[in-house]
Each structure stands twice: as structure tokens, then as C-alpha cells.
Amino acid sequence: MNFPKKAMTITQLNKMGLPKDWLRELSRTQKFCFRAGTAINSPILFDTDELSKYIATLERIKANEVCR
């Protein structure tokens, strides 16, 4: 998946069609998410290169499960 920016917020990614709940879950469990600042209400940013790799891995896993 191609993204227009190197780092994007949950809202921006949601507008591109990714589910907001799934993005929130990833923000708690994956290493490619980080806060823009130190405040608790700072936006969560995603490294889109790493997110793209993660999505490709999930698609590959899903394809392997279908083939079996």
C-alpha cells in the first residue's frame, strides 16, 4: 500500500480506508507507532513504511491460509 507521507495520524489513515479500531489496536501493540509529542493528547503517528510492510505480511499470511 502506498502512502503520501512518511508519518501519518490515525485520522489520515482512516480517511484512506484503514479501520480506526484496528489502527488504535496497532498503536498499543506495534513498534512503528509513536506520539508526536510528550503530552497525553498528542496525536499518534505511524511510520508508513513499516505499516506498509506489516500490512504486506498480514496479506501474505492470509493468502497462505487460503491455499491450505
Sequence and secondary structure as in RCSB ss.txt:
>XXXX:A:sequence
MNFPKKAMTITQLNKMGLPKDWLRELSRTQKFCFRAGTAINSPILFDTDELSKYIATLERIKANEVCR
>XXXX:A:secstr
   SSSEEEHHHHHHTT  HHHHHHHHHH TTEEESSSSTTS EEEEHHHHHHHHHHHHHHHHHHHH 
